[in-house]
């Protein structure tokens, strides 16, 4: 029996379940591609090449991945607290919009350091209240 404070997901059965789930998703995707007349190997090759085919493509993937990772990290905190938060993507977008507005409004009148601090504070406020 595992201790309740140990890290979850370390047993062989849990890893086998995760790998099995990924293989099942790939198999289902391949079946759908075959049903529409496309080659699964060609499709998966295009996906891999599109994401990792060059350093510019990899940089684009990482750029798009960073906000998603931040959303997931925020959801981990709320789910661990037993709360639901289904609007996190909208909060990130509204926070970016408000921070850009603050930057454009304050840029001519404040020094750059104060402008960035004001934008960061605005971003935190918008994310906390859900864009209210």
Secondary structure as the mmCIF struct_conf table of DSSP 4:
data_model
#
loop_
_struct_conf.conf_type_id
_struct_conf.id
_struct_conf.beg_label_comp_id
_struct_conf.beg_label_asym_id
_struct_conf.beg_label_seq_id
_struct_conf.end_label_comp_id
_struct_conf.end_label_asym_id
_struct_conf.end_label_seq_id
TURN_TY1_P TURN_TY1_P1 UNK A 4 UNK A 5
BEND BEND1 UNK A 6 UNK A 6
HELX_LH_PP_P HELX_LH_PP_P1 UNK A 7 UNK A 7
TURN_TY1_P TURN_TY1_P2 UNK A 8 UNK A 9
BEND BEND2 UNK A 11 UNK A 11
HELX_RH_AL_P HELX_RH_AL_P1 UNK A 12 UNK A 35
TURN_TY1_P TURN_TY1_P3 UNK A 36 UNK A 37
HELX_RH_AL_P HELX_RH_AL_P2 UNK A 40 UNK A 52
BEND BEND3 UNK A 53 UNK A 54
HELX_RH_AL_P HELX_RH_AL_P3 UNK A 55 UNK A 80
TURN_TY1_P TURN_TY1_P4 UNK A 81 UNK A 82
HELX_RH_AL_P HELX_RH_AL_P4 UNK A 88 UNK A 106
TURN_TY1_P TURN_TY1_P5 UNK A 107 UNK A 109
BEND BEND4 UNK A 110 UNK A 110
HELX_RH_AL_P HELX_RH_AL_P5 UNK A 112 UNK A 129
TURN_TY1_P TURN_TY1_P6 UNK A 130 UNK A 130
#
